[in-house]
Amino acid sequence: MDGLWESTLGRLRGRLAEETYATWLEPIRFDGIEGRIVRLRIPNRFFADWISARYLPDILESLAALTGAEGLDVSWVVDPSLQEQVTSAGQVASPAVADREVASTGVMLAPGAMLADEAMLSRGARMAAAGRVTARASRPPVRALRAAGELPFDVEGGADRAPIARPPVARSVAADRVAPPVESGSPVGEQSYALNPRYLFDNFVVGPSNQLAHAASIAASSSPGKRYNPLFIYSKVGLGKTHLVNAVGHRVLEDRRDARVLFLSAERFTNEFIWALQHKRIDEFRARYRGSCDVLVIDDIQFLAGREQTQEEFFHTFNALYHADKQIVVTSDVYPQHIPEMQERLISRFQWGLVADIQAPELDTRIAILRKKAEQEQLHLGDDVALLVAQVVQSNVRELEGTLLRLAVLADAQQRPLDIELARMALGAHQPKGRDARQTSVEDIQRAACEYFQIGIKELMSDRRHRNVSLPRMIAMYICRERLDLSYPMIGARFGNKDHTTVMNAHRKISGLVESDERVKRAIEVIERKVGIS
């Protein structure tokens, strides 16, 4: 039986990117064929949606060819024990509460059942379906085709029905439908709540590194409060999570002109809460967040860490919105369970819906991002220049786009075309940090930090909390995280087996001091220059 499944997957593996194969097909478990029913176990319901829309026709065709059976259909079984494999692959998707009830009883979904909402994926999913397959043995139902982007959105009767056009929306007035601040004297102005008009699904470049987060965002915005609630997206800085959550807000406002979308950072939420307490306006604050919005988007939720009273308020706000079927979207720079000093009950609620991460984009996606940016800025970008920039800047979309704009400014200043010669000259003189960082080790940074602060390596690796030792240690950890792109656990292991939360706290502390403490800023600059990554 295992050999049959391995042979089936072997036929697909050569046609898919390795990351796509590992993310979507490896976690599936084959439990055999009974009659014409193929029994497959999956980590969560989202897999049934995604695989049915993209890979199921080829899977069934391969099984039919290997077994001689005809008219095969599939029965899905949600097995939460497979979730760990999804997490280890870097694509985390926790099932919703209802899904956990299904999984806990081992209930099988009806053969051939599609779990996607009618409007789960629409226009933006067409890009996400770059790896989709064409049905040959049997065609999936209309819902699967629309989810894969093969049919226009809002098609209910069949493929021959004309697509229903969305009414045009004036992007510049989107903020007018966002709830206003508590009052004009509050610490927040109305513009603080405006969605960024540039961050839409239509200009978000989809690749294997972000396709789960993208598809989930479309699903959540198509049926707010019904699918993937809450939606928790996490990634390192500059990989597109803020773009996605802004796009969620825009899509909701497209579909419902009277919708009330509230978008703000966790820091802003904290400031408003403190202001409301100080001015005895807490009832208005609660009415604003619990009764005056249909979609609440909180960016950088990790900044609530350690703020017990604000977390308490957010906990009750979350419950009120969740039980009223209002959509909650949250972003963070780390997985929920890795946020230090966050209440367990909040972490648990973040995992009620879908948790999706965004990884650094692969080469093809980076090239596509550059081309999209060049198109937006009306720049002529040759294929050779796009390839060079994508090879040099590897980890951060923001840095990738910034490098392209710097090249454009340089070309304009020198009154010459943005060609490969200019790109080689500019990138050779101003090497982005990602390339040099690969030639630098943790030990190099540790030695440079010890030399700068005149302490011994044993002190740096120790558990001493005296500022003369703890500050150099935190700065070294910060540089390792920023420049070497290492995970918190990996850095902790190299600093005397420190817990990953220690590294996270150090990174957060130094991030806050870089702009305000000249001594810290100077130390980082000198240490980076010593190891050649300045």
Secondary structure by P-SEA (a helix, b strand, c coil): caaaaaaaaaaacccccaaaaaccccccccccccccbbbbbcccaaaaaaaaaccaaaaaaaaaaaccccbbbbbbbbbccaaaaaaaacbbbbbcaaaaaaaaaccccccccccccccccccccccccccbbbbccccccaaaaaaaccccccccccccccccccccccccccccccccccccccccccccccccccccccccccccccaaaaaaaaaaaaccccccccbbbbbcccccaaaaaaaaaaaaaaacccbbbbbbcaaaaaaaaaaaaaacaaaaaaaaacccccbbbbccccccccaaaaaaaaaaaaaaaaaabbbbbbbccccccccccccaaaaaaaaccbbbbbccccaaaaaaaaaaaaaaacccccaaaaaaaaaaccccaaaaaaaaaaaaaaaaaacccccaaaaaaaaaacccaaaaaaaccaaaaaaaaaaaaccccccccccccccccaaaaaaaaaaaaacccccaaaaaaaaccccaaaaaaaaaaaaaaccccaaaaaaaaaaaaaaccc
